[in-house]
Amino acid sequence: MILVWLIVILMAGGVLAWISGKVNRALPRWIALGSVLAVFGMTLYQWLSNPIPVLDSAWLIQFNQPWIPQWGISFRLALDGLSLLMLLLTFFLGLLSVLISWREIQTKVAFFHFNLLWVLAGITGVFLTMDLFLFYFFWEVMLIPMYFLIGIWGHENRRYAAFKFFLFTQASGLLMLLAILGLYFIHGNQTGVYTFNYFELLNTTLAPEAARLLMFGFLAAFLVKLPVVPFHSWLPDAHSQAPTAGSVILAGLLLKTGAYGLLRFVLPLFPTATVEFAPWAMLLGVIGIIYGAMLAFSQTDLKRLVAYTSVSHMGFVILGVFAFNEWALQGVVMQMITHGLSTGALFIIAGFLYERLHTRDIQKMGGFWTMAPKMGVIALVFVMASLGLPGLGNFIAEFLTLVGSWQANNWLTVFATIGLVMATIYSLRIMQKIFFEGYKLEVSLPDLNAREMLIAIPMVVMILWLGLYPQPFLETAHPSIQEQLQTYTKPTSKPEELPLKPENMAHIEESKTEASPAKLEEAKPFPNLQIKTP
Amino acid sequence: MTLTDFQHLMPLLILTFSVLVSMLVIAVGRNHKIMYVITAISFLAAFASLYELRDVARYTIEPLLVVDGFGMFYIGMMLLTALLISMLSYAYFEQREERKEEFYILLLLATIGACVLVISKHFASLFLGLEILSVSLYALIAYLRKRERSDEAGIKYLILAAFSSAFLLFGMALVYASTGTMEFAGIATAIAGFTELPLLLLTGFGMMIVGIGFKLSVVPFHMWAPDVYEGAPAPVTAFIATVSKGGVLGVLIRFFMEVDGFRYPTLMLIFTIVAIASMLAGNLLALLQRNVKRILAYSSIAHLGYLLVAFLAGNQMGVQAVTFYLVAYFITTVGAFGVIAMLSDTERDAEQLEDYRALFWQRPWTAAVFTAMLLSLAGIPLTAGFVGKFYILAAGVNTQLWLLVIMLALNSVIGLFYYIRIVAVMFQQPEADTAIQPRGRLRPSIYLASVGTLTVLALLLVYIGVYPSGLLQIIQGLIATAVP
C-alpha cells in the first residue's frame, strides 16, 4: 500500500499545488516541497528499515489490485533494491528541483509545480510497476508534463525542443507498446492466460525470430530514452532548452528510466536475443561514449555541453548492461545514480550562472574563481566526478562497468576506456573556460547564497559518499541484479539457445571461468560484494 | 405489426412522436427554450425506453429490422451523443439571430435515421435510414443561411451525398440481381453457395463500399469532409463526425458479420487499402491546416482509418474494439466541437488557430478541457482515447495485421504532431504589446449549460481512461449476444 501512496501523494500534491496557486503565489512551492519530502522520507524509511541482504527474495514489498480484469491488467507494484535506489534518486533530485525553481520560476508557478510533481509521479510509477500495460501507461504519463515543462518555461528555442522530445519518445514508445502486445498474445496463446503480469510473462518461451522482433520493440523505447547514438538527437535540444529543474529531471531521471527498462525488462524477457545483439549494443555504447565526448568538447553552450556528456556517460550504461555479469550491472546501477547526481549538479551550476549572467555561452565566461570561489569549488567537485576521479562516485561506477565489460569484450572495453581520457579533456575545458582565464565581465558576480549552498552541499556529500563507501548501494542492488541475471548465470542449462557464433562462444567461456568461486575471491574489488554462483 | 414489435421499437417511436409534437409546437408559437426542453426530454425518454429492452437477446421484426444488444448499444450511444449535442446547440444558437426552432426537428430526424441504420437487416431499411439521415443533414449543414460558407458546404454535401446514394442503390441492385434477396441473412446464405464471388456481386459490393465510404469519409471518398466541417455550424459538425458516422459504421459491421465478408480477400484488400490511405492522407493533410475545424475534419478521416483496422480484425474482439473506440471518439469529438462552439461568437466560429492563442492563461478550464480532448484524440494515457487505441492495436496484433498495426502506430505519431501544435498554441504566452481583449462571454445561464456539458464530457473521458472495466463489461455483455 505504501507504494501506492508514493504515487498518490505526488499526484494529489500536484493537483493541490495547481489549485493553491489561486490563493497564494508561494503556496505551490511549499506544497510541492512538502509532498516530495513526504515521499522521500517514506522511501528512506523503507531503505533503512529493510536490511536487504538478509531477505531471501529480491522483492521487498508487493502490491496488487485488479484494474481491468477483462484484459488481465492489474495495478501491480513491487519494490526491490533496484527500484528502491532509483526512487531515492528520484525523490532526492525532485527535492532539489523544487528548491532550484524557487527563484528561477516566476511565471505560472502553480502550473509549473503541478507538472513537476506529475513528472515525478510518472517516473515513480515506471520504477515500481510490474505490469507491462501499467508500465507503458506511466511511461506515457511522464511525457506530457515534461513536454509542458520544456515548452512553457524553457529557453528561447523551447517549442522546437519540446516537440522533438515528445515525438521521439512517443514514437519509440509506440513500438514498445506493439512489442508488449505481441508478448501478451504469444504468452496468452501458449498458456491460455492473457495477462500483462511481468512475473508470468517472464516464463514465456519465444521462438528466436519472435524474440528478436519483440526485443527490438522494447529496445526502441529504451535506446531512444537512454539515449544511444544514433537516436540521441532529441537530447541536446531538450536538455539545453529546458529550465534548470527540467534539465535536472531529464538528465537525472528520464534517461535512467531507459536504463532501468533495459535492466528490468529487456534482459530477463529476451535472454537469447540479447546475447545475439550484445556485441552490436556494446559497439553502439562505445560509439556513444566517444562521439558524445567529442561533441561535448566542441560545444560553446554550457547546457548543451553537459547534455553531450550525458550521451557519453550513458554509453557506459549500455556497454555494461550488455556485458551480462554482475560487476558490469553493479557499475550500471552506480552509473545511473552518480550520473544523476553529477550531471544534475552541473545543470544546476549552469542554472546558477544563467540566473546571474543570462547567458549559457562559455565564450563569454571566464575567471569566475576569484569572484565566486564557493561556486568554483562546487563546480570543481562535479567536474572531477564527471571525469571519473577516484574518490568520487562516478569512478566506482565506470570502473565496475569496465571490469565487467572487459570479461565480455576486450577490444570494445579498450575503446571505452579511451572515452574516459576524453572525458578528462572536456571536463577540464569546462573549468578552464568558466572559472579560470581572465575575468571578462564588467559587473561583479555574486557568489552562491544560502539557499544555493543548501542545494549544492547535499549533492557534494552524496557524491563523496558514493565514491568513498558505495557498499550500502551495492548491497541494496545486489539481490535484484541477481534476479535480472538469473537466466544468464546458468547458460549451461540451456546451451541450445545460444547460436554458435564466435562472439557468443567467447561469452560462454567467460561465464564458465566466472563460475569458479576461488577465482572470484581474488579478483573481487569489494569483499562484501557477494556473487552467488549456482 | 404486433404490440411487441412496437415495444421493441419504442426508442424510435418516441423520437418520431416528439418530431410531430415539435412541429405542432412551432405552429403554435416559437420558443427556443421549449423546443430545446422537448428535444432533451425525448432523447432522455428514448434512452430510458432502452432500459426496458435490456434483456432482449435478439428480436426480429420481419423483414426489415432486428433489435439486439449490438443495435441497442449503438442506439443508446447515439441518443446520448445527440442529447449532448443538443445541449451544446442550445447555447450556440441562443446567441444567433436565425430561426432556431427547426434545428431541433432536423436533429431528431437525423438521429432517427442513424438509429434505423444500426438495427436494419435489409437493404430497404438501410437505405431508408441513410436517406432520413442524409436529407436532415443537408438542411442542418446549411442551417445558418447568412454565412457564406454554410451554403457552399450544404450544396457540396447535397450533391456528393446524392451521388453516393445513387452508387449505393445501384450496388444494392446488383447484389439483388445476383443473389435474389435484399436481406442480409439471405445474401449470406446465397453467397455461401458460391465458391468464388461472381463479378456482378463483387461490383455490387464495390459500389456499396463507395456509398458507405462516402458517409464514413474515408479516403478516397473524403473530399467533402473538410469543407463541410468548416462550413457547418459547430454542433452540426459534431453530429456529422459522431452520430452520422457511428450509424453507418454500425450497419457496416452488422452487414459484414451477417455475410461474413471477412472471408473474401478481395474485400479485405479493398478495406486494407482504404484504411491505410485514410490514416496517411488524413494525418498528413491535417499537418498542413491552420483551421481547427479542418484539422479535426482530417483527423476524423484518420480516425475512421484506425477504426477500420479493428474492423478488419473481423472477430468479436475487433467489433468490441470498434465499439469501444467509437465511445471514446464520440466523447472526444463532441467535447472538442463543444469547445469550438462555446468559443464562437455571433459572427463566426472560433476556427482559426489564432483564436486559441494563449487560451490557457485566459480561460484555463476551457483550455484544459480542450487539451484533454486533443490528447485523447492523440491517444495519450489517462484519457479514453488511449484505451481505445490500445484496444484497436490489441485487436490488430491478435489477428496479426502487422502492416495495419504498424501504420497505425506510425500515424499516431504524425497525428500527435498537429494535436500538440494546437495545445502549444493554447499554452503560448499572450503577446505583451497586443492587448488581447477577452472574447465576449455568453449569458451566465447559457454559459453554465455549455460548461456543464463540457465538464461532464471531460470527466467521462478521464473516467473511461482510468477505469475502462465498466464500459468494457457492458460492451462485452451486449455484443456477445449479437455477434456470432
Interface residues (C-beta under 8 A of the other chain):
Chain A: W67 I68 P69 Q70 W71 K108 F133 Y136 F137 F138 E140 V141 L143 I144 Y147 F148 G151 I152 R159 A162 F163 F166 L167 Q170 A171 L174 L175 L177 L178 L181 G182 Y184 F185
Chain B: W361 L375 I380 P381 L382 F386 F390 L393 A394 V397 N398 V405 I406 A409 L410 S412 V413 L416 F417 I420 A424 F427 Y467 P468 S469 L472 Q473 Q476
